[in-house]
Amino acid sequence: MAWSQSKEANERPPARPGVVRINRQQAAEWQIDNAILVWFQNEEDVVSPHTLAVAAQGVLTALCRDMGKPFSKVVTWINQQSKSFQEQIGNPQNFFKHGKHKQRFKDVASFTPGLTETFLIDNVVVYQELFDRLSIPMVVFALRFAVIHPKGLPLVSFKVADAKPVQAAEVEKLAGLSRKEFFEAALQLVARRHDGTTR
């Protein structure tokens, strides 16, 4: 990231004691990673992953705008829809973040958790396009998504820094596992590739 963000960081005075500075890449990466971790480990919690995924989507969209990159396919598609549809898509996240929405019943939000998966994989794709790398949790989620939705996302090699690509045959063996089981198995697989080992 040799663009203006690095220049701004160099021009800033040192942070005061107890103050932590977070850049937008870090914010987006941590939001996506933690959304993925909760998505795999706690299927009952549909709120946290969606809230984090939407937050990351906002950060990545701002980065795309400032870096002169096109918005993600999902963001572009949503922006092309009617105002009422955009409002419907945004209702759950507004309820999760602010406790209010424009649905009929004030204290309950209707929500389709599959939307979170769409936002997450979209975030993963955009993150790789912007920074030419992915975290290990991002790769594990991308592999899971590709196995479950092969027509929507053919199994391809996502970049984990300088890691060796994970082969399709290795991942397809994990297709029948639960989320937790898949995460644990795929995490070891991706980590081995990242370390350059094949054991």
Stockholm file with secondary structure:
# STOCKHOLM 1.0

chainA/1-199         MAWSQSKEANERPPARPGVVRINRQQAAEWQIDNAILVWFQNEEDVVSPHTLAVAAQGVLTALCRDMGKPFSKVVTWINQQSKSFQEQIGNPQNFFKHGKHKQRFKDVASFTPGLTETFLIDNVVVYQELFDRLSIPMVVFALRFAVIHPKGLPLVSFKVADAKPVQAAEVEKLAGLSRKEFFEAALQLVARRHDGTTR
#=GR chainA/1-199 SS CCSHHHHHHHHSCCCCTTCCCCCHHHHHHHHHHHHHHHHHHCTTCCHHHHHHHHHHHHHHHHHHHHHTCCCCHHHHHHHTSCHHHHHHHHHHHHHHHHSCCSSSSTTCCCCCTHHHHHHHHHHHHHHHHHHSCCCHHHHHHHHHHHHHCTTTSCCCCCCCTTCCCCCHHHHHTTTTSCHHHHHHHHHHHHHHHHHTCCC
#=GC SS_cons         CCSHHHHHHHHSCCCCTTCCCCCHHHHHHHHHHHHHHHHHHCTTCCHHHHHHHHHHHHHHHHHHHHHTCCCCHHHHHHHTSCHHHHHHHHHHHHHHHHSCCSSSSTTCCCCCTHHHHHHHHHHHHHHHHHHSCCCHHHHHHHHHHHHHCTTTSCCCCCCCTTCCCCCHHHHHTTTTSCHHHHHHHHHHHHHHHHHTCCC
//
